Each structure stands twice: as structure tokens, then as C-alpha cells.
Amino acid sequence: MGVQHFGAGSKIIVTSRDRQVLKNGGADKIHEVKKLNDNDSLQLFSTFAFKLLNPTLDFRDLSNKFWGYAQGSPLALKVLGSKLYKKCKEEWVDEADKLN
């Protein structure tokens, strides 16, 4: 194993819903990511959480909590969906409780 050295072309990407946080952190450029509508949000989340375009019926209500929390952010939908993939319903409930 070696240590990777990055040259002057390295970039660090930071995400936040709060533009002021990025400004205070010294961000050189701020790019606003377009939010997805409800239907596209649910499909993106489901693609990562179930590998299907729509959640299974027994996970529908829980899925709504997660994609509602993500507020249309594609990155949040992918991360949350991937984290829940192949987890049982009790684990989903635990994760939903943590979001509150």
C-alpha cells in the first residue's frame, strides 16, 4: 500500500444545503444542484435501495420518509438508498428514527 500524492489539480468537493456554510469554509466555486421532483426522487432512491424503480409495498411508507428527508438531493438519495440496500425492515425503522 502506498500513499497517493495529489498535485495542484486536486479538488475537494463539499456538499451542504446551506450556502453560507460553503462561503464560510472558503469555497472557490459554488454549484447549485438541481433538485429532483417527487416521482424522480422516489425512483432514484428505489434504484439504490431495492434495485427497482419503485419500493416494494411493505417498504413504501418508510421509503417516503427517506426520500422526503433527502429533499430532492440526488446525492442524498443515492447515499440513503445504498445504505439501506438488503437491510431488514427493523433496520430501516432504526435508520428512519436516526433522521428525526
Rosetta constraint file for C-alpha pairs under 8 A:
AtomPair CA 6 CA 10 HARMONIC 5.92 0.50
AtomPair CA 14 CA 22 HARMONIC 7.68 0.50
AtomPair CA 15 CA 22 HARMONIC 7.95 0.50
AtomPair CA 16 CA 21 HARMONIC 7.13 0.50
AtomPair CA 16 CA 22 HARMONIC 7.02 0.50
AtomPair CA 18 CA 22 HARMONIC 7.08 0.50
AtomPair CA 19 CA 23 HARMONIC 6.42 0.50
AtomPair CA 19 CA 30 HARMONIC 7.94 0.50
AtomPair CA 20 CA 24 HARMONIC 5.99 0.50
AtomPair CA 21 CA 25 HARMONIC 6.13 0.50
AtomPair CA 22 CA 26 HARMONIC 6.52 0.50
AtomPair CA 22 CA 27 HARMONIC 5.51 0.50
AtomPair CA 22 CA 30 HARMONIC 7.51 0.50
AtomPair CA 23 CA 27 HARMONIC 5.54 0.50
AtomPair CA 33 CA 73 HARMONIC 7.50 0.50
AtomPair CA 34 CA 73 HARMONIC 7.63 0.50
AtomPair CA 35 CA 71 HARMONIC 7.35 0.50
AtomPair CA 35 CA 72 HARMONIC 4.54 0.50
AtomPair CA 35 CA 73 HARMONIC 5.35 0.50
AtomPair CA 35 CA 74 HARMONIC 7.09 0.50
AtomPair CA 36 CA 40 HARMONIC 5.85 0.50
AtomPair CA 36 CA 41 HARMONIC 5.55 0.50
AtomPair CA 36 CA 72 HARMONIC 4.50 0.50
AtomPair CA 36 CA 73 HARMONIC 6.65 0.50
AtomPair CA 36 CA 74 HARMONIC 7.02 0.50
AtomPair CA 37 CA 41 HARMONIC 5.94 0.50
AtomPair CA 37 CA 72 HARMONIC 6.31 0.50
AtomPair CA 38 CA 42 HARMONIC 6.19 0.50
AtomPair CA 38 CA 72 HARMONIC 7.07 0.50
AtomPair CA 39 CA 43 HARMONIC 6.30 0.50
AtomPair CA 40 CA 44 HARMONIC 6.07 0.50
AtomPair CA 41 CA 45 HARMONIC 6.10 0.50
AtomPair CA 41 CA 67 HARMONIC 6.32 0.50
AtomPair CA 41 CA 72 HARMONIC 5.68 0.50
AtomPair CA 41 CA 73 HARMONIC 7.91 0.50
AtomPair CA 41 CA 74 HARMONIC 7.38 0.50
AtomPair CA 41 CA 77 HARMONIC 7.06 0.50
AtomPair CA 42 CA 46 HARMONIC 5.96 0.50
AtomPair CA 42 CA 53 HARMONIC 7.92 0.50
AtomPair CA 42 CA 54 HARMONIC 6.93 0.50
AtomPair CA 42 CA 63 HARMONIC 7.64 0.50
AtomPair CA 42 CA 64 HARMONIC 7.52 0.50
AtomPair CA 42 CA 67 HARMONIC 6.10 0.50
AtomPair CA 43 CA 47 HARMONIC 6.04 0.50
AtomPair CA 43 CA 52 HARMONIC 7.83 0.50
AtomPair CA 43 CA 53 HARMONIC 4.83 0.50
AtomPair CA 43 CA 54 HARMONIC 5.68 0.50
AtomPair CA 44 CA 48 HARMONIC 6.72 0.50
AtomPair CA 44 CA 53 HARMONIC 7.22 0.50
AtomPair CA 44 CA 74 HARMONIC 7.52 0.50
AtomPair CA 44 CA 77 HARMONIC 6.62 0.50
AtomPair CA 44 CA 78 HARMONIC 7.00 0.50
AtomPair CA 45 CA 49 HARMONIC 6.03 0.50
AtomPair CA 45 CA 63 HARMONIC 7.95 0.50
AtomPair CA 45 CA 67 HARMONIC 6.62 0.50
AtomPair CA 45 CA 77 HARMONIC 5.00 0.50
AtomPair CA 45 CA 78 HARMONIC 6.02 0.50
AtomPair CA 45 CA 80 HARMONIC 7.39 0.50
AtomPair CA 45 CA 81 HARMONIC 5.11 0.50
AtomPair CA 46 CA 50 HARMONIC 5.33 0.50
AtomPair CA 46 CA 51 HARMONIC 6.40 0.50
AtomPair CA 46 CA 52 HARMONIC 5.69 0.50
AtomPair CA 46 CA 53 HARMONIC 5.48 0.50
AtomPair CA 46 CA 54 HARMONIC 5.35 0.50
AtomPair CA 46 CA 55 HARMONIC 5.48 0.50
AtomPair CA 46 CA 63 HARMONIC 7.85 0.50
AtomPair CA 46 CA 81 HARMONIC 6.67 0.50
AtomPair CA 47 CA 51 HARMONIC 4.34 0.50
AtomPair CA 47 CA 52 HARMONIC 4.89 0.50
AtomPair CA 47 CA 53 HARMONIC 5.36 0.50
AtomPair CA 47 CA 54 HARMONIC 7.45 0.50
AtomPair CA 47 CA 81 HARMONIC 7.56 0.50
AtomPair CA 48 CA 52 HARMONIC 7.78 0.50
AtomPair CA 48 CA 78 HARMONIC 6.08 0.50
AtomPair CA 48 CA 81 HARMONIC 4.66 0.50
AtomPair CA 48 CA 82 HARMONIC 5.07 0.50
AtomPair CA 48 CA 85 HARMONIC 6.73 0.50
AtomPair CA 49 CA 80 HARMONIC 7.68 0.50
AtomPair CA 49 CA 81 HARMONIC 4.03 0.50
AtomPair CA 49 CA 82 HARMONIC 5.51 0.50
AtomPair CA 49 CA 83 HARMONIC 7.46 0.50
AtomPair CA 49 CA 84 HARMONIC 5.59 0.50
AtomPair CA 49 CA 85 HARMONIC 4.40 0.50
AtomPair CA 49 CA 86 HARMONIC 7.51 0.50
AtomPair CA 50 CA 54 HARMONIC 7.95 0.50
AtomPair CA 50 CA 55 HARMONIC 6.65 0.50
AtomPair CA 50 CA 56 HARMONIC 7.97 0.50
AtomPair CA 50 CA 81 HARMONIC 7.82 0.50
AtomPair CA 50 CA 85 HARMONIC 6.06 0.50
AtomPair CA 50 CA 86 HARMONIC 7.48 0.50
AtomPair CA 55 CA 59 HARMONIC 6.13 0.50
AtomPair CA 55 CA 60 HARMONIC 5.61 0.50
AtomPair CA 55 CA 63 HARMONIC 6.87 0.50
AtomPair CA 56 CA 60 HARMONIC 6.17 0.50
AtomPair CA 59 CA 63 HARMONIC 5.93 0.50
AtomPair CA 59 CA 89 HARMONIC 7.47 0.50
AtomPair CA 60 CA 64 HARMONIC 6.27 0.50
AtomPair CA 61 CA 65 HARMONIC 6.68 0.50
AtomPair CA 62 CA 66 HARMONIC 6.66 0.50
AtomPair CA 62 CA 92 HARMONIC 7.23 0.50
AtomPair CA 62 CA 93 HARMONIC 7.34 0.50
AtomPair CA 62 CA 96 HARMONIC 7.45 0.50
AtomPair CA 63 CA 67 HARMONIC 6.27 0.50
AtomPair CA 64 CA 68 HARMONIC 5.81 0.50
AtomPair CA 65 CA 69 HARMONIC 6.12 0.50
AtomPair CA 65 CA 96 HARMONIC 7.09 0.50
AtomPair CA 66 CA 70 HARMONIC 6.35 0.50
AtomPair CA 66 CA 77 HARMONIC 7.82 0.50
AtomPair CA 66 CA 80 HARMONIC 7.21 0.50
AtomPair CA 66 CA 96 HARMONIC 7.03 0.50
AtomPair CA 67 CA 71 HARMONIC 6.58 0.50
AtomPair CA 67 CA 72 HARMONIC 7.16 0.50
AtomPair CA 67 CA 77 HARMONIC 6.36 0.50
AtomPair CA 68 CA 72 HARMONIC 7.59 0.50
AtomPair CA 69 CA 99 HARMONIC 7.75 0.50
AtomPair CA 70 CA 74 HARMONIC 7.99 0.50
AtomPair CA 70 CA 76 HARMONIC 5.42 0.50
AtomPair CA 70 CA 77 HARMONIC 5.90 0.50
AtomPair CA 72 CA 77 HARMONIC 7.43 0.50
AtomPair CA 73 CA 77 HARMONIC 6.21 0.50
AtomPair CA 74 CA 78 HARMONIC 6.23 0.50
AtomPair CA 75 CA 79 HARMONIC 6.16 0.50
AtomPair CA 76 CA 80 HARMONIC 5.97 0.50
AtomPair CA 77 CA 81 HARMONIC 5.89 0.50
AtomPair CA 78 CA 82 HARMONIC 5.93 0.50
AtomPair CA 79 CA 83 HARMONIC 6.10 0.50
AtomPair CA 80 CA 84 HARMONIC 6.39 0.50
AtomPair CA 81 CA 85 HARMONIC 6.25 0.50
AtomPair CA 84 CA 91 HARMONIC 7.93 0.50
AtomPair CA 84 CA 92 HARMONIC 6.64 0.50
AtomPair CA 87 CA 91 HARMONIC 6.07 0.50
AtomPair CA 87 CA 92 HARMONIC 6.86 0.50
AtomPair CA 88 CA 92 HARMONIC 6.53 0.50
AtomPair CA 89 CA 93 HARMONIC 6.29 0.50
AtomPair CA 90 CA 94 HARMONIC 6.28 0.50
AtomPair CA 91 CA 95 HARMONIC 6.21 0.50
AtomPair CA 92 CA 96 HARMONIC 6.10 0.50
AtomPair CA 93 CA 97 HARMONIC 6.17 0.50
AtomPair CA 94 CA 98 HARMONIC 6.41 0.50
AtomPair CA 95 CA 99 HARMONIC 6.58 0.50
AtomPair CA 96 CA 100 HARMONIC 6.84 0.50
